[in-house]
Amino acid sequence: MTISKENLLQHNLPQHIAVIMDGNGRWAKKRGKNRVFGHYEGVKRVRELVEESVALKIPYLTLYTFSTENWNRPKEEVDALMNLLVETLHEQQKDLIEQNIQLNAIGDIKALPEQTQKTLKQVLNNTRKNTGMVLSIALNYGGRDELVQATKKISQKVKNNIILPEEIDENKINLQLYTHNLPDVDLMIRTGGEKRISNFLLWKLAYAELYFTDTLWPDFKKKDYYLALKDYQNRERRFGKTSEQIRNEKN
């Protein structure tokens, strides 16, 4: 099935897309290469995804770049991932500025290596005035950790009599999240064949449409992205309502 950009633009597109870019290591092993080779190839797909998202006028794109659990991988792979991140940030800074993309980072950034933090902060600062798509990279991020940290912050506010327990609501919790400046996710895409969310954006995924594909991330091209978007457009989003209610609201 051939899907054109023009066709996609004629229908409702997600405002916030989140992506779990899974399969880099397996892609490399299939080719007799080191896992790190797969991550370098995966960066190419990130660039293509960002370019397509800008062309489709997607306001928010969030990428699961490095999770809190990824520290458990072999040290040489973790070091290579951090070096790749620094290289990519340096290389893509100019393009981000030219494309009017605002880079955003979510997660426990302070636990990252010093050079990674330095480079990241530089690019964040240099793109903060951009008004186009918000590109968020989840670094040292875990959904449970995000909720734990938010709970601690709210508990401290209660302890200091800044807020009362009965004043705690969804909005106050949201304001304490790493993702407080992002809207709820509309579409979550996961490549690589696994069908789970792996501790990603637990709060923001509450009503997201989930799309899973067996395609490994380095093989995820424009046509695959378009298929995911078309699948999203064919779904009925009810948010707890009935189909009849949704139809009546449209009429």
C-alpha positions in Angstrom: 0.0 0.0 0.0 1.4 3.4 -1.1 0.6 6.3 1.2 1.5 9.8 0.3 2.4 12.7 2.5 -0.5 14.7 0.9 -3.0 12.0 1.8 -1.8 12.0 5.4 -2.1 15.7 5.7 -5.7 15.6 4.6 -6.7 13.7 7.8 -6.2 14.0 11.5 -2.5 13.6 12.5 -1.3 13.0 16.1 0.0 16.0 17.9 2.4 14.1 20.1 4.2 11.0 18.8 6.5 8.9 21.1 8.8 6.3 19.7 10.6 3.3 21.3 13.5 2.8 18.8 14.1 -0.9 19.4 16.2 -3.4 17.5 19.5 -1.6 16.8 21.6 -4.4 18.5 19.7 -7.3 16.8 20.0 -5.6 13.4 23.8 -5.4 13.8 24.1 -9.0 15.1 22.2 -10.2 12.0 24.9 -8.7 9.9 27.8 -10.0 12.0 28.5 -6.6 13.4 29.0 -5.2 16.9 25.8 -3.9 18.5 27.2 -0.3 18.5 27.2 -0.5 14.7 23.4 -0.8 14.9 23.1 2.3 17.1 25.1 4.4 14.5 22.8 3.1 11.8 19.8 3.9 14.0 20.9 7.6 14.2 20.2 7.8 10.4 16.6 6.8 11.0 16.2 9.4 13.7 17.3 12.1 11.3 14.8 10.9 8.7 12.0 10.6 11.3 12.6 14.1 12.5 12.6 15.5 9.0 9.4 13.7 8.1 7.7 14.9 11.3 8.7 18.5 10.6 7.3 18.2 7.0 4.1 16.8 8.4 3.9 19.6 11.0 3.9 17.2 14.0 4.2 19.6 17.0 5.8 17.1 19.5 8.1 14.1 18.9 9.6 12.2 21.9 12.3 9.5 21.5 13.2 6.9 24.1 17.0 7.4 23.8 18.4 5.9 27.0 16.4 4.4 29.8 17.3 4.1 33.5 17.6 0.3 32.8 20.1 0.8 30.0 22.9 1.3 32.6 22.7 -2.5 33.0 24.1 -3.1 29.5 27.8 -3.8 29.0 30.0 -0.8 29.9 31.5 -0.6 26.5 28.1 -0.3 24.9 27.0 2.3 27.4 30.2 4.4 26.8 29.7 4.1 23.1 26.1 5.3 23.4 27.1 8.3 25.4 29.8 9.1 22.9 27.4 8.7 20.0 24.9 11.0 21.7 27.6 13.7 22.1 28.7 13.3 18.5 25.1 13.5 17.2 24.2 16.6 19.3 27.3 18.4 17.9 26.5 17.3 14.3 22.8 18.1 14.4 22.8 21.4 16.3 23.0 23.5 13.1 20.1 21.5 11.5 18.0 21.8 14.6 18.4 25.6 14.5 17.8 25.8 10.8 14.6 23.7 11.0 13.4 25.8 14.0 13.3 22.7 16.2 13.4 23.1 20.0 15.3 20.3 21.7 14.0 19.2 25.0 15.4 16.6 27.4 13.5 14.5 29.9 14.9 12.2 32.7 17.5 12.4 35.4 20.0 14.4 33.3 22.3 15.1 36.3 23.3 11.4 36.4 24.7 11.5 32.9 28.5 11.8 32.2 29.8 15.3 32.5 30.7 15.7 28.8 27.2 14.5 27.8 25.6 17.0 30.2 27.7 19.8 28.9 27.0 19.2 25.3 23.3 18.6 25.9 22.9 21.8 27.9 24.6 23.7 25.1 22.2 22.5 22.4 19.2 22.9 24.7 20.2 26.5 25.3 20.9 27.2 21.6 17.5 25.9 20.5 15.3 27.1 23.4 13.9 30.1 21.4 12.9 27.9 18.4 9.2 27.9 17.9 8.7 24.8 15.7 8.5 21.2 16.6 9.5 20.2 20.2 11.9 17.2 19.9 12.2 15.5 23.3 14.9 12.9 24.0 14.4 10.7 27.0 17.8 10.3 28.7 18.3 8.3 31.8 14.5 8.2 31.8 12.1 5.8 33.5 8.4 6.2 33.9 8.4 4.8 37.4 11.3 7.0 38.4 9.5 10.0 37.0 6.5 9.3 39.2 8.7 8.6 42.3 10.5 11.9 41.9 7.2 13.8 41.4 5.8 12.2 44.5 8.8 13.3 46.6 8.4 16.9 45.3 4.7 17.0 46.2 5.3 15.4 49.6 7.9 18.1 50.3 5.4 20.8 49.4 2.8 19.2 51.7 5.4 19.0 54.5 6.2 22.7 54.0 2.5 23.6 54.0 2.8 24.9 50.5 -0.2 22.7 49.4 -2.8 20.7 51.3 -3.2 16.9 50.7 -6.8 17.5 49.5 -5.5 20.0 46.9 -3.4 17.3 45.1 -5.0 16.6 41.7 -3.8 15.4 38.2 -2.7 18.9 37.3 -0.4 19.3 40.4 1.1 15.8 39.8 1.7 16.6 36.1 3.5 19.9 37.0 6.1 17.9 38.9 6.9 15.4 36.1 9.9 15.5 33.8 7.3 15.8 31.0 5.3 18.6 32.6 5.8 20.8 29.4 4.5 18.1 27.0 0.9 17.2 26.1 -0.4 13.6 26.4 0.9 11.2 23.8 -1.5 10.5 20.9 0.5 7.8 19.2 3.3 5.5 20.6 5.3 3.6 18.0 7.6 0.7 19.0 9.8 -1.1 16.5 11.6 -4.4 16.9 8.7 -6.8 17.5 8.3 -6.4 21.2 4.8 -5.5 22.4 5.3 -3.6 25.7 5.9 0.0 26.7 9.0 -0.7 28.8 8.6 1.9 31.5 8.2 4.7 29.0 6.0 7.8 29.6 3.6 5.9 32.0 1.6 9.1 32.8 1.5 10.6 29.3 0.6 7.3 27.6 -2.7 7.0 29.5 -4.9 7.3 26.3 -2.3 6.9 23.6 -2.8 4.7 20.6 -0.1 2.0 20.6 1.5 0.8 17.3 3.9 -2.2 17.3 5.9 -3.3 14.3 8.3 -6.2 13.8 10.6 -3.9 11.7 13.9 -3.3 13.5 14.7 0.4 14.0 17.5 0.7 11.5 15.1 -0.6 8.8 12.2 1.7 9.9 12.0 4.0 6.8 9.6 6.7 5.7 7.0 4.2 4.3 6.9 2.4 7.7 6.3 5.7 9.5 3.5 6.5 7.1 1.9 3.1 7.7 1.9 3.9 11.5 0.3 7.3 10.9 -2.3 5.8 8.6 -3.1 3.2 11.1 -3.6 5.9 13.7 -5.9 7.8 11.4 -8.1 4.7 11.0 -8.7 4.4 14.7 -11.6 5.8 16.7 -10.4 7.6 19.9 -13.1 7.6 22.4 -11.5 8.6 25.7 -14.0 6.6 27.8 -17.0 7.7 25.6 -19.1 5.5 23.4 -18.9 5.4 19.6 -22.4 6.9 19.4 -21.3 9.9 21.5 -18.2 10.5 19.3 -20.3 10.4 16.2 -22.9 12.8 17.6 -20.1 15.2 18.6 -18.8 15.2 15.0 -22.3 15.9 13.6 
